[in-house]
Amino acid sequence: MRRGKLFRQVVPVTVVRRPQGGGRRRADDRQVLAAIVYLVRTGRAWRHIPESFGVSWPTDYRRFAQ
């Protein structure tokens, strides 16, 4: 199975909650998923996500919980 198809099956469709604009840009789904996989595989705490993922830990945790 191609990665793109698998990714679309695992990550839900993005829902735009603020169509009028404003606020912060939504974190990239691929970056969030990569950070979640990293944390699950390493067993580290949410607060210890490396900055190289480009995702803050509250954002990553919230998306994981969703």
Buried (B, 14 or more C-beta within 10 A) or exposed (E): EEEEEEEEEEEEEEEEEEEEEEEEEBBEBEBBBBBBEBBEEEEEEBEEBEEEBEBBBEBBBEBBEE
